[in-house]
Amino acid sequence: LEASLNTLECACAAWAAVLGQENVTTQAGELRAAETATFPTGHRIPAILRPGNREEISECLRVAARFQIPLYPISSGRNWGYGSRAPAASGCALLDLRRMNRILEIDEELAYVTVEPGVTQQQLYDCLRDRGSRLWMDATGASPHCSLIGNTMERGFGHTPYGDHASQVCGLEVILPTGECLCTGFGRFSGTASAPVYRWGVGPSLDGLFTQSNLGIVTRMSLWLMPAPDCFQAFLFRCDQDEAVAPVVDALRRLRLAGVLRSAVHIGNSYKILAGVQQYPWNETAGRTPLDRTVMRQLASRMHFGSWNGSGGLYGTTAQVAAARRAIRDALRGRVDKLQFLDDRTLEMAARFSSPVRWVTGWDLSRSLELVRSVYGLLKGIPTVAPLRGTYWRKRMPPPADPDPDRDGCGLLWCSPMVPATGVHAMAVTRIASETLLSNGFEPSISLTLLTERALCCVISIGYDRDVEGEDDRALACYRALTAELEHANYPPYRHGVLGGYMRGDAAHGNLLRLIKDRLDPDRVLAPGRYEE
Ligand SMILES: Cc1cc2nc3c(=O)[nH]c(=O)nc-3n(C[C@H](O)[C@H](O)[C@H](O)COP(=O)(O)OP(=O)(O)OC[C@H]3O[C@@H](n4cnc5c(N)ncnc54)[C@H](O)[C@@H]3O)c2cc1C
């Protein structure tokens, strides 16, 4: 122990020589906070480093190799539900890239922006607004303070036609574990203007190696933005029966394949919506958990939302949006119990007359108005803090003005299988999720996102209160049971957190990845355990 403490002290002194003492932390309180996620991980962090540029990152990696203390990079560290800031293995020093937060270029004509890892959703949104840009970004439902690069490194997604983030970026600048810097695509030819506009470059394409991996630290990325459409409308729909989601998914897939729908369409079940508008109904359940289906149905009917509740956006000229509206009406007729279109004017009316609006639309927007507003905003790429409050679902305290699920003991584990976009698969995956969560004592809060023309992402959340004794263990047991069931049904997750899982597959695939890792990271200094078998 003494030797390793001594090694750590020497490493910290070397890192401080590179970064300045003020950018190296070993203060116990800060370390414990950084190790705290929304579920137990047990992974210890011996130091936090805050580099300010890529040269400093390279030097930090060299020091890491010399003292055999690996680094774990985070861009904003808000990877809630998947591990927050906690590394995938114990003993990694945290490489916090938040100081590198410059927006390096915005090209209005070609509609892209180049950013560093610390740039947040809110920062880009404010920047576009302040310069009167005609470009819209995509935003996730996570906090406005989440990093654009951090989310893309996990291949996260948002709501607009640019929602599948990893497919809307190019020209990565990457520091390899040896400290060397490379650029992907055309970026390798210095001086070419094509790097931010064409992903593949020429020859083998490397971009995919650096998302969901531990092969490099991304220090720069260009992401494409959407020209603001002439006309925008959102559509919201509701189905009152559980099984109704199957024909709806089939109908929406056909509309996406036909190009009528371009945005990601999100469909949340009743549990998901309830957690979006209020905390656990402790009174209605006399304090018992989980919230059973019967009480859930009564609450949904009282609050006018369905078993399934969907939202999507229509973008284009006025004529295109009108044609898309007609197509959606035709496709969903007889399949949904309510279909509603919203635009800025209707939403403003809803805000002004939140109760009378019910006679206009049939929707009770009074309690759900904030949820509708945030969903509507997300379809226009406006970041929001509203969904984050849902992480306080089972807490006995109300969500504070500055929600922080790690700090406040909000329990959250996400499990996100990707399935083919058919009604049959939607029903199968949601049935597994509902049965497993309820039988393990948790509410099955589920969303289905038609992310592409062909793929549906099911996001299942296990929400709980970490301050209740035994709940951590019960939630982890539920998570393990759920991942085992999904693995058995051949539904792999599109991403996973620091608990790992479901990486086993074809041996040749694993062998190649190990070979690449061994060559790129001979000293094993970068994020051990991250997306490894
Ligand atoms: C209420 C709520 C709603 C959410 N909604 C969404 C949603 O709509 N869509 C969605 O995708 N997620 C969502 N999330 C999950 C999560 O919070 C987001 O994905 C968030 O963007 C990830 O955190 P971050 O941006 O801070 O990334 P970070 O935590 O900084 O990074 C994530 C991981 O990527 C790796 N990494 C980070 N930076 C680099 C780098 N520069 N180079 C190499 N590797 C790096 C690290 O291993 C890190 O652990 C939600 C979470 C909550 C609680």
PDBQT file of the ligand as one rigid body, heavy atoms in Angstrom, charges set to zero:
ROOT
HETATM    1  C1  LIG A 601     -33.354  12.309 -17.284  1.00  0.00    +0.000 C 
HETATM    2  C2  LIG A 601     -32.290  11.836 -18.234  1.00  0.00    +0.000 A 
HETATM    3  C3  LIG A 601     -32.507  11.911 -19.590  1.00  0.00    +0.000 A 
HETATM    4  C4  LIG A 601     -31.554  11.457 -20.490  1.00  0.00    +0.000 A 
HETATM    5  N1  LIG A 601     -31.822  11.562 -21.817  1.00  0.00    +0.000 NA
HETATM    6  C5  LIG A 601     -30.937  11.103 -22.715  1.00  0.00    +0.000 A 
HETATM    7  C6  LIG A 601     -31.212  11.207 -24.108  1.00  0.00    +0.000 A 
HETATM    8  O1  LIG A 601     -32.248  11.729 -24.537  1.00  0.00    +0.000 OA
HETATM    9  N2  LIG A 601     -30.286  10.716 -24.967  1.00  0.00    +0.000 N 
HETATM   10  C7  LIG A 601     -29.123  10.183 -24.533  1.00  0.00    +0.000 A 
HETATM   11  O2  LIG A 601     -28.303   9.775 -25.366  1.00  0.00    +0.000 OA
HETATM   12  N3  LIG A 601     -28.835  10.079 -23.221  1.00  0.00    +0.000 NA
HETATM   13  C8  LIG A 601     -29.708  10.526 -22.294  1.00  0.00    +0.000 A 
HETATM   14  N4  LIG A 601     -29.415  10.428 -20.951  1.00  0.00    +0.000 N 
HETATM   15  C9  LIG A 601     -28.205   9.707 -20.506  1.00  0.00    +0.000 C 
HETATM   16  C10 LIG A 601     -26.945  10.615 -20.287  1.00  0.00    +0.000 C 
HETATM   17  O3  LIG A 601     -27.176  11.507 -19.231  1.00  0.00    +0.000 OA
HETATM   18  C11 LIG A 601     -26.522  11.339 -21.564  1.00  0.00    +0.000 C 
HETATM   19  O4  LIG A 601     -26.242  10.411 -22.576  1.00  0.00    +0.000 OA
HETATM   20  C12 LIG A 601     -25.314  12.281 -21.390  1.00  0.00    +0.000 C 
HETATM   21  O5  LIG A 601     -25.165  13.059 -22.548  1.00  0.00    +0.000 OA
HETATM   22  C13 LIG A 601     -23.997  11.543 -21.136  1.00  0.00    +0.000 C 
HETATM   23  O6  LIG A 601     -23.182  12.321 -20.323  1.00  0.00    +0.000 OA
HETATM   24  P1  LIG A 601     -22.100  13.375 -20.853  1.00  0.00    +0.000 P 
HETATM   25  O7  LIG A 601     -22.644  14.050 -22.046  1.00  0.00    +0.000 OA
HETATM   26  O8  LIG A 601     -21.707  14.197 -19.691  1.00  0.00    +0.000 OA
HETATM   27  O9  LIG A 601     -20.913  12.429 -21.335  1.00  0.00    +0.000 OA
HETATM   28  P2  LIG A 601     -19.638  11.983 -20.471  1.00  0.00    +0.000 P 
HETATM   29  O10 LIG A 601     -20.093  11.427 -19.179  1.00  0.00    +0.000 OA
HETATM   30  O11 LIG A 601     -18.643  13.055 -20.426  1.00  0.00    +0.000 OA
HETATM   31  O12 LIG A 601     -19.085  10.837 -21.423  1.00  0.00    +0.000 OA
HETATM   32  C14 LIG A 601     -19.695   9.586 -21.511  1.00  0.00    +0.000 C 
HETATM   33  C15 LIG A 601     -18.598   8.514 -21.641  1.00  0.00    +0.000 C 
HETATM   34  O13 LIG A 601     -17.941   8.670 -22.903  1.00  0.00    +0.000 OA
HETATM   35  C16 LIG A 601     -16.525   8.562 -22.759  1.00  0.00    +0.000 C 
HETATM   36  N5  LIG A 601     -15.928   9.829 -23.149  1.00  0.00    +0.000 N 
HETATM   37  C17 LIG A 601     -16.328  11.055 -22.746  1.00  0.00    +0.000 A 
HETATM   38  N6  LIG A 601     -15.601  12.004 -23.329  1.00  0.00    +0.000 NA
HETATM   39  C18 LIG A 601     -14.710  11.382 -24.125  1.00  0.00    +0.000 A 
HETATM   40  C19 LIG A 601     -13.721  11.842 -25.001  1.00  0.00    +0.000 A 
HETATM   41  N7  LIG A 601     -13.518  13.143 -25.185  1.00  0.00    +0.000 N 
HETATM   42  N8  LIG A 601     -12.968  10.936 -25.677  1.00  0.00    +0.000 NA
HETATM   43  C20 LIG A 601     -13.196   9.612 -25.518  1.00  0.00    +0.000 A 
HETATM   44  N9  LIG A 601     -14.160   9.121 -24.692  1.00  0.00    +0.000 NA
HETATM   45  C21 LIG A 601     -14.918   9.994 -24.008  1.00  0.00    +0.000 A 
HETATM   46  C22 LIG A 601     -16.250   8.252 -21.293  1.00  0.00    +0.000 C 
HETATM   47  O14 LIG A 601     -15.987   6.885 -21.135  1.00  0.00    +0.000 OA
HETATM   48  C23 LIG A 601     -17.512   8.656 -20.579  1.00  0.00    +0.000 C 
HETATM   49  O15 LIG A 601     -17.811   7.834 -19.480  1.00  0.00    +0.000 OA
HETATM   50  C24 LIG A 601     -30.348  10.893 -20.014  1.00  0.00    +0.000 A 
HETATM   51  C25 LIG A 601     -30.111  10.836 -18.637  1.00  0.00    +0.000 A 
HETATM   52  C26 LIG A 601     -31.072  11.292 -17.763  1.00  0.00    +0.000 A 
HETATM   53  C27 LIG A 601     -30.823  11.206 -16.283  1.00  0.00    +0.000 C 
ENDROOT
TORSDOF 0
